[in-house]
Amino acid sequence: MTVLYEDNHIIIVNKESGEIVQGDKTGDTPLSDIVKAYIKEKYAKPGNVFLGVVHRLDRPVSGIVVFARTSKALSRLNEMFRDGEVHKTYWAISRNTPERDEGTLTGWIVRNERQNKSYVYDREVPQSKKAMLMYKVIGRSDNYTLMEVRLMTGRHHQIRCQLAAMGCPIKGDLKYGARRSNPDGSISLMARRIEFVHPVSKNTVSVEAPLPSDKLWREFV
């Protein structure tokens, strides 16, 4: 975990793949607890530290995670995420190349809770939610393609599911059709950038996460 931005109301960190944002049945220490400990130590806070979880990233995904440090910021950020006022950009690597270098993907996603997996359909079906994203090819190497993805909706495993349905599963993502796993258990998907109007100061906040240390990412920059 690396802190990318902080003020009195929000803190933005870079999550490593393998870290969980919130506690789950694994019992592993969540990122939220690590950030609380960081705040408590840095600012010598007595008692419990308030930290609001605004959104999540899947465990094998790396990149930007925003937390609220005050209840005021939390309620406003929740509204902003819900209303699409937070602009998130992801980078994804696939062994395959899409037919078109850029486009918009629209589908209807159904989440299977038992499998912890989502399925996308080209029409509305029972229990489905509309899912939209924009993608653009921004790099190529000998064996891989780098795509930039902007979410227009926020569904369970949306990028993983929709890119796989396009024939471009994310490298390392066995659940959605990748041929093999990454050695460290990650998938080659990261939350690269985020931009929004600060919920309290009203200034524009724009943050970019560093690329993972995996040399594959370095081939594209």
Backbone as numpy.savetxt, mean C-alpha at the origin, in Angstrom:
# Nx Ny Nz CAx CAy CAz Cx Cy Cz
11.29 -0.08 9.94 10.45 1.12 9.94 11.33 2.36 9.94
11.05 3.26 8.97 11.76 4.53 8.89 10.74 5.65 8.86
10.96 6.68 9.66 10.06 7.83 9.66 10.39 8.73 8.46
9.35 9.03 7.66 9.52 9.86 6.47 9.02 11.29 6.70
8.06 11.44 7.60 7.49 12.77 7.89 6.79 12.69 9.24
6.91 13.77 10.01 6.14 13.82 11.26 5.91 15.27 11.69
4.76 15.49 12.30 4.47 16.76 12.96 3.58 16.45 14.16
2.94 17.44 14.72 2.14 17.22 15.93 0.90 16.36 15.68
0.45 16.29 14.42 -0.82 15.63 14.13 -0.71 14.32 13.36
0.32 14.18 12.54 0.46 12.96 11.74 1.91 12.48 11.74
2.08 11.21 11.46 3.41 10.64 11.26 3.31 9.66 10.09
4.26 9.75 9.17 4.28 8.91 7.98 5.56 8.09 8.00
5.43 6.78 7.86 6.60 5.91 7.94 6.71 5.03 6.71
7.90 4.48 6.52 8.15 3.52 5.46 8.12 2.12 6.06
7.13 1.34 5.68 6.98 -0.03 6.19 7.85 -0.99 5.38
8.56 -1.84 6.08 9.30 -2.90 5.42 8.34 -4.05 5.10
8.61 -4.78 4.01 7.80 -5.96 3.75 7.98 -6.93 4.91
6.91 -7.60 5.30 6.95 -8.52 6.44 6.40 -7.91 7.70
6.40 -6.57 7.78 5.81 -5.92 8.96 4.30 -5.85 8.81
3.60 -5.97 9.93 2.14 -5.83 9.92 1.78 -4.46 10.48
0.75 -3.84 9.92 0.38 -2.49 10.35 -0.33 -2.54 11.70
-1.26 -3.49 11.84 -2.01 -3.64 13.09 -1.87 -5.06 13.61
-2.10 -5.24 14.90 -1.99 -6.57 15.49 -2.95 -7.56 14.86
-2.51 -8.80 14.74 -3.37 -9.87 14.19 -3.14 -11.16 14.96
-3.69 -12.24 14.46 -3.64 -13.51 15.20 -2.23 -14.10 15.29
-1.28 -13.57 14.48 0.09 -14.09 14.55 0.76 -13.73 15.86
0.29 -12.62 16.47 0.92 -12.16 17.70 2.20 -11.39 17.48
2.58 -11.17 16.23 3.79 -10.40 15.92 3.58 -8.93 16.30
4.66 -8.25 16.65 4.57 -6.84 17.04 4.18 -6.01 15.83
3.06 -5.29 15.89 2.62 -4.50 14.74 3.38 -3.18 14.63
3.36 -2.64 13.43 3.99 -1.36 13.15 3.42 -0.26 14.05
2.13 -0.32 14.33 1.51 0.70 15.18 2.18 0.75 16.55
2.53 -0.41 17.11 3.20 -0.44 18.42 4.63 0.09 18.32
5.30 -0.20 17.21 6.67 0.29 17.00 6.68 1.82 16.90
5.69 2.36 16.19 5.60 3.82 16.05 5.25 4.47 17.39
4.36 3.85 18.15 4.03 4.37 19.48 5.27 4.43 20.37
6.07 3.37 20.33 7.29 3.33 21.15 8.27 4.41 20.71
8.35 4.63 19.40 9.23 5.69 18.87 8.79 7.06 19.39
7.49 7.34 19.34 6.96 8.63 19.80 7.18 8.79 21.30
6.90 7.73 22.03 7.03 7.78 23.50 8.46 8.11 23.90
9.43 7.47 23.22 10.84 7.69 23.57 11.32 9.06 23.09
11.00 9.42 21.85 11.52 10.67 21.29 11.01 11.89 22.04
9.72 11.85 22.40 9.11 13.03 23.03 8.91 12.85 24.54
9.48 11.76 25.10 9.39 11.50 26.54 7.94 11.61 27.03
7.05 10.94 26.30 5.62 11.00 26.63 5.29 10.08 27.81
4.67 10.62 28.87 4.24 9.75 29.96 2.93 9.04 29.59
2.70 7.89 30.15 1.43 7.19 29.91 1.30 6.66 28.50
0.06 6.38 28.11 -0.20 5.82 26.79 -0.08 6.87 25.69
0.43 6.45 24.55 0.56 7.34 23.38 -0.62 7.09 22.45
-1.28 8.16 22.02 -2.37 8.01 21.05 -1.79 7.83 19.65
-2.28 6.84 18.94 -1.90 6.64 17.54 -3.07 6.02 16.81
-3.57 6.69 15.78 -4.70 6.19 15.02 -4.27 5.55 13.72
-4.75 4.34 13.48 -4.47 3.65 12.21 -5.47 4.14 11.17
-4.97 4.72 10.09 -5.82 5.33 9.08 -6.06 4.37 7.91
-5.04 3.61 7.55 -5.16 2.67 6.42 -4.12 1.57 6.64
-4.10 0.60 5.75 -3.21 -0.54 5.92 -2.48 -0.87 4.61
-1.40 -1.62 4.77 -0.73 -2.25 3.63 -0.63 -3.73 3.92
-0.80 -4.56 2.91 -0.66 -6.00 3.11 0.74 -6.32 3.64
0.83 -7.38 4.42 2.10 -7.74 5.06 3.29 -7.84 4.09
3.14 -8.47 2.91 4.31 -8.60 2.03 4.63 -7.35 1.21
3.84 -6.28 1.39 4.02 -5.04 0.63 4.82 -4.05 1.47
5.67 -3.27 0.81 6.44 -2.24 1.51 5.94 -0.86 1.13
6.42 0.15 1.87 6.12 1.53 1.47 5.40 2.34 2.53
4.73 3.37 2.06 4.22 4.44 2.91 2.97 4.03 3.70
3.02 4.33 5.00 1.86 4.16 5.87 1.70 5.44 6.69
0.46 5.97 6.74 0.15 7.19 7.47 -0.57 6.83 8.78
-0.12 7.43 9.87 -0.79 7.30 11.16 -1.19 8.68 11.67
-2.25 8.73 12.45 -2.68 9.99 13.07 -2.18 10.04 14.50
-1.66 11.21 14.89 -1.17 11.38 16.26 -2.19 12.06 17.17
-3.28 12.57 16.58 -4.34 13.17 17.39 -5.69 12.68 16.88
-6.69 12.72 17.76 -8.03 12.27 17.36 -8.61 13.18 16.29
-8.27 14.46 16.34 -8.73 15.42 15.33 -8.22 15.03 13.95
-6.93 14.72 13.87 -6.35 14.31 12.60 -6.92 12.98 12.13
-7.16 12.06 13.07 -7.68 10.75 12.71 -9.04 10.85 12.04
-9.97 11.61 12.64 -11.32 11.70 12.06 -11.27 12.36 10.68
-10.44 13.36 10.53 -10.36 14.04 9.22 -9.67 13.17 8.18
-8.62 12.48 8.57 -7.93 11.60 7.62 -8.84 10.45 7.19
-9.62 9.90 8.12 -10.57 8.84 7.76 -11.54 9.32 6.68
-12.03 10.53 6.84 -12.93 11.12 5.84 -12.21 11.30 4.51
-10.99 11.80 4.55 -10.22 12.06 3.33 -9.93 10.78 2.56
-9.55 9.72 3.27 -9.31 8.44 2.61 -10.61 7.92 2.00
-11.70 8.03 2.74 -12.99 7.54 2.25 -13.46 8.30 1.02
-13.19 9.61 1.00 -13.69 10.47 -0.09 -12.70 10.60 -1.25
-11.61 9.83 -1.22 -10.66 9.85 -2.32 -9.80 11.10 -2.39
-9.59 11.76 -1.25 -8.80 12.99 -1.24 -7.32 12.73 -0.93
-6.99 11.48 -0.74 -5.59 11.10 -0.51 -5.12 10.37 -1.76
-4.06 10.89 -2.40 -3.60 10.35 -3.68 -2.38 9.44 -3.45
-2.60 8.15 -3.70 -1.56 7.15 -3.46 -1.06 6.59 -4.79
0.25 6.48 -4.90 0.88 5.92 -6.10 1.71 4.71 -5.69
1.51 3.62 -6.39 2.23 2.38 -6.12 3.14 2.02 -7.29
4.20 1.32 -7.00 5.04 0.73 -8.04 4.95 -0.79 -7.91
4.84 -1.46 -9.04 4.72 -2.92 -9.06 5.60 -3.49 -10.16
6.24 -4.61 -9.87 7.07 -5.31 -10.85 6.40 -6.63 -11.22
6.33 -6.88 -12.52 5.77 -8.14 -13.02 6.72 -8.74 -14.05
6.70 -10.07 -14.13 7.49 -10.74 -15.16 6.86 -10.51 -16.54
5.57 -10.21 -16.56 4.85 -10.03 -17.82 4.66 -8.55 -18.14
4.37 -8.28 -19.40 4.13 -6.91 -19.87 2.69 -6.80 -20.36
1.96 -5.77 -19.94 0.58 -5.63 -20.40 0.52 -5.33 -21.90
-0.62 -5.64 -22.51 -0.78 -5.40 -23.95 -0.64 -3.91 -24.27
-1.18 -3.06 -23.41 -1.07 -1.61 -23.59 -0.20 -1.02 -22.50
0.59 -0.02 -22.84 1.52 0.57 -21.88 0.83 1.35 -20.77
-0.40 1.76 -21.00 -1.14 2.42 -19.93 -2.63 2.23 -20.16
-3.38 2.33 -19.06 -4.81 2.15 -19.20 -5.50 2.21 -17.85
-6.82 2.06 -17.88 -7.64 2.03 -16.67 -8.30 0.65 -16.58
-8.18 0.03 -15.42 -8.80 -1.27 -15.20 -10.04 -1.08 -14.33
-11.16 -1.61 -14.79 -12.41 -1.55 -14.03 -12.96 -2.96 -13.87
-13.28 -3.31 -12.66 -13.85 -4.64 -12.41 -14.67 -4.62 -11.14
-15.19 -5.78 -10.78 -15.97 -5.92 -9.55 -15.32 -7.01 -8.72
-14.91 -6.65 -7.52 -14.13 -7.56 -6.68 -14.99 -8.18 -5.58
-14.81 -9.48 -5.42 -15.44 -10.22 -4.32 -14.33 -10.75 -3.42
-14.44 -10.46 -2.14 -13.43 -10.93 -1.18 -13.87 -12.23 -0.54
-12.97 -13.21 -0.57 -13.21 -14.48 0.11 -12.45 -14.43 1.44
-13.17 -14.23 2.52 -12.55 -14.06 3.84 -11.78 -15.32 4.25
-12.35 -16.47 3.98 -11.71 -17.72 4.42 -10.36 -17.92 3.74
-10.29 -17.60 2.47 -9.04 -17.75 1.72 -8.13 -16.53 1.84
-8.66 -15.45 2.39 -7.95 -14.16 2.41 -7.48 -13.83 0.99
-8.42 -13.87 0.06 -8.11 -13.66 -1.35 -9.30 -12.98 -2.02
-9.01 -12.17 -3.03 -10.07 -11.49 -3.77 -10.13 -12.01 -5.21
-11.33 -11.95 -5.77 -11.57 -12.38 -7.15 -12.23 -11.23 -7.90
-11.77 -10.98 -9.13 -12.31 -9.86 -9.90 -13.15 -10.39 -11.05
-14.27 -9.69 -11.28 -15.20 -10.05 -12.36 -15.36 -8.85 -13.28
-15.73 -9.12 -14.54 -15.90 -8.01 -15.49 -17.31 -7.43 -15.46
-18.11 -7.88 -14.51 -19.47 -7.36 -14.36 -19.82 -7.43 -12.87
-20.87 -6.74 -12.50 -21.30 -6.76 -11.11 -21.91 -8.11 -10.77
-21.48 -8.68 -9.66 -22.01 -9.96 -9.18 -22.37 -9.79 -7.70
-23.13 -10.73 -7.12 -23.50 -10.61 -5.70 -22.26 -10.44 -4.80
-22.36 -9.55 -3.85 -21.30 -9.26 -2.86 -20.09 -8.53 -3.44
-20.18 -8.11 -4.69 -19.01 -7.47 -5.30 -18.98 -5.97 -5.06
-17.78 -5.40 -5.14 -17.59 -3.96 -5.03 -16.79 -3.49 -6.24
-17.21 -2.35 -6.80 -16.53 -1.83 -7.98 -15.10 -1.45 -7.64
-14.17 -1.78 -8.53 -12.75 -1.51 -8.32 -12.17 -0.87 -9.57
-11.47 0.25 -9.40 -10.86 0.94 -10.54 -9.44 1.37 -10.18
-8.56 1.23 -11.15 -7.19 1.73 -11.00 -6.65 2.14 -12.37
-5.66 2.99 -12.34 -4.94 3.39 -13.55 -3.51 2.86 -13.45
-3.00 2.34 -14.55 -1.62 1.85 -14.55 -0.86 2.44 -15.74
0.46 2.46 -15.60 1.32 2.95 -16.67 2.66 2.24 -16.58
3.14 1.71 -17.69 4.47 1.10 -17.72 5.51 2.22 -17.67
6.39 2.17 -16.67 7.40 3.23 -16.54 8.83 2.70 -16.62
8.97 1.37 -16.77 10.32 0.83 -16.89 10.30 -0.62 -17.37
11.39 -1.00 -18.04 11.54 -2.38 -18.49 12.98 -2.80 -18.27
13.16 -4.06 -17.87 14.50 -4.66 -17.83 14.45 -5.88 -18.74
15.49 -6.69 -18.71 15.52 -7.86 -19.59 14.35 -8.81 -19.31
13.98 -8.94 -18.04 12.99 -9.95 -17.67 11.73 -9.41 -17.01
11.74 -8.13 -16.65 10.64 -7.61 -15.85 10.13 -6.27 -16.36
8.90 -5.95 -15.94 8.26 -4.69 -16.28 7.87 -3.97 -14.99
8.17 -2.67 -14.95 7.80 -1.84 -13.79 6.60 -0.99 -14.17
5.55 -1.08 -13.35 4.34 -0.30 -13.59 4.06 0.65 -12.43
3.58 1.83 -12.76 3.09 2.76 -11.75 1.57 2.61 -11.71
1.03 2.52 -10.51 -0.40 2.28 -10.35 -0.99 3.36 -9.44
-2.13 3.91 -9.87 -2.86 4.85 -9.02 -4.25 4.28 -8.75
-4.55 4.12 -7.48 -5.85 3.57 -7.09 -6.94 4.63 -7.17
-8.07 4.25 -7.72 -9.25 5.11 -7.73 -10.28 4.61 -6.72
-10.12 3.37 -6.29 -10.91 2.79 -5.20 -9.94 2.02 -4.31
-10.37 1.63 -3.14 -9.50 0.90 -2.23 -10.12 -0.40 -1.79
-9.93 -1.46 -2.58 -10.51 -2.76 -2.27 -9.44 -3.73 -1.77
-9.90 -4.81 -1.14 -9.01 -5.83 -0.61 -8.15 -6.43 -1.72
-6.82 -6.35 -1.57 -5.87 -6.91 -2.54 -6.12 -6.39 -3.96
-6.61 -5.17 -4.09 -7.06 -4.70 -5.39 -5.98 -4.71 -6.47
-4.83 -4.13 -6.18 -3.78 -4.07 -7.19 -3.31 -5.47 -7.54
-3.10 -6.29 -6.54 -2.63 -7.66 -6.76 -3.60 -8.43 -7.63
-4.87 -8.28 -7.33 -5.93 -9.02 -8.01 -6.13 -8.52 -9.44
-6.21 -7.21 -9.62 -6.50 -6.67 -10.94 -5.32 -6.80 -11.91
-4.09 -6.62 -11.43 -2.94 -6.81 -12.32 -2.83 -8.27 -12.74
-3.11 -9.19 -11.82 -3.08 -10.62 -12.15 -4.14 -10.95 -13.21
-5.32 -10.35 -13.06 -6.40 -10.61 -14.02 -6.05 -10.06 -15.40
-5.16 -9.05 -15.43 -4.70 -8.50 -16.70 -3.60 -9.36 -17.31
-3.17 -10.39 -16.60 -2.10 -11.25 -17.08 -0.73 -10.83 -16.59
-0.69 -9.94 -15.57 0.58 -9.42 -15.05 0.66 -9.58 -13.53
0.70 -10.84 -13.05 0.83 -11.01 -11.60 2.11 -10.36 -11.08
2.05 -9.85 -9.87 3.20 -9.18 -9.28 4.26 -10.21 -8.92
5.50 -9.87 -9.17 6.61 -10.79 -8.87 6.56 -11.21 -7.39
6.64 -12.51 -7.17 6.65 -13.05 -5.81 5.28 -13.33 -5.23
4.22 -12.92 -5.93 2.87 -13.04 -5.37 2.23 -14.37 -5.76
2.61 -15.43 -5.06 2.11 -16.77 -5.37 0.60 -16.84 -5.31
0.01 -16.11 -4.38 -1.45 -16.15 -4.19 -2.19 -15.74 -5.46
-1.57 -14.87 -6.25 -2.25 -14.36 -7.45 -1.51 -14.75 -8.74
-0.77 -15.86 -8.69 -0.31 -16.44 -9.95 1.15 -16.25 -10.30
1.95 -15.66 -9.43 3.39 -15.57 -9.72 3.99 -16.98 -9.73
5.03 -17.16 -10.53 5.61 -18.49 -10.69 6.39 -18.96 -9.47
7.04 -18.01 -8.80 7.81 -18.38 -7.60 7.80 -17.23 -6.62
8.12 -17.55 -5.38 8.14 -16.53 -4.34 9.45 -15.75 -4.36
9.44 -14.57 -3.74 10.68 -13.84 -3.52 11.40 -14.46 -2.32
12.72 -14.44 -2.32 13.48 -15.09 -1.24 13.11 -14.61 0.16
12.77 -13.32 0.29 12.46 -12.78 1.62 10.97 -12.82 1.96
10.17 -13.45 1.10 8.74 -13.56 1.36 7.94 -12.33 0.97
8.60 -11.32 0.43 7.91 -10.11 -0.01 7.25 -10.34 -1.36
6.43 -9.38 -1.78 6.02 -9.32 -3.18 6.52 -7.97 -3.70
6.73 -7.88 -5.00 7.36 -6.68 -5.58 6.32 -5.60 -5.86
5.73 -5.14 -4.76 4.74 -4.06 -4.79 5.05 -3.13 -3.63
5.11 -1.82 -3.93 5.37 -0.86 -2.86 4.49 0.37 -3.02
4.12 0.94 -1.87 3.42 2.22 -1.85 4.50 3.30 -1.97
4.65 3.85 -3.17 5.80 4.70 -3.49 5.62 6.15 -3.05
4.42 6.72 -3.33 4.20 8.14 -3.03 2.81 8.36 -2.45
2.69 9.44 -1.69 1.38 9.85 -1.18 1.32 11.36 -1.15
0.15 11.90 -1.46 -0.02 13.36 -1.44 -1.44 13.69 -0.98
-1.53 14.67 -0.09 -2.84 15.09 0.42 -2.69 16.44 1.10
-3.82 17.09 1.32 -3.84 18.34 2.07 -3.86 18.00 3.56
-2.94 18.57 4.30 -2.84 18.28 5.73 -4.18 18.53 6.42
-4.65 17.57 7.22 -5.99 17.70 7.81 -6.15 18.87 8.79
-5.04 19.42 9.27 -5.12 20.52 10.23 -4.52 21.81 9.67
-3.27 21.75 9.19 -2.60 22.97 8.71 -3.08 23.40 7.33
-3.63 22.45 6.56 -4.11 22.67 5.19 -2.98 22.86 4.18
-1.74 22.62 4.59 -0.63 22.63 3.65 -0.61 21.30 2.89
-0.01 21.30 1.70 0.12 20.06 0.94 1.24 19.21 1.50
0.93 17.95 1.78 1.93 16.99 2.23 2.21 16.03 1.07
3.46 15.93 0.68 3.85 15.04 -0.41 5.09 14.26 0.02
4.97 12.94 0.06 6.05 12.10 0.59 6.32 10.96 -0.37
7.60 10.65 -0.55 8.00 9.52 -1.39 8.85 8.56 -0.58
8.57 7.28 -0.71 9.33 6.26 0.03 10.54 5.83 -0.79
11.65 5.50 -0.12 12.81 4.98 -0.84 12.51 3.59 -1.38
13.20 3.22 -2.45 13.02 1.90 -3.03 13.58 0.83 -2.09
12.99 -0.38 -2.10 13.55 -1.48 -1.31 15.00 -1.75 -1.73
15.74 -2.38 -0.84 17.17 -2.63 -1.09 17.40 -3.71 -2.15
16.38 -4.50 -2.45 16.48 -5.53 -3.48 17.02 -4.93 -4.77
18.07 -5.52 -5.31 18.73 -4.96 -6.49 17.82 -4.91 -7.71
16.78 -5.74 -7.74 15.85 -5.74 -8.88 15.23 -4.36 -9.07
14.85 -3.70 -7.96 14.26 -2.37 -8.06 15.24 -1.38 -8.66
16.53 -1.57 -8.37 17.55 -0.61 -8.82 17.78 -0.67 -10.32
17.34 -1.75 -10.94 17.51 -1.87 -12.39 16.67 -0.84 -13.15
15.68 -0.27 -12.47 14.76 0.62 -13.17 15.07 2.10 -12.92
16.05 2.40 -12.07 16.33 3.81 -11.75 17.80 4.14 -12.00
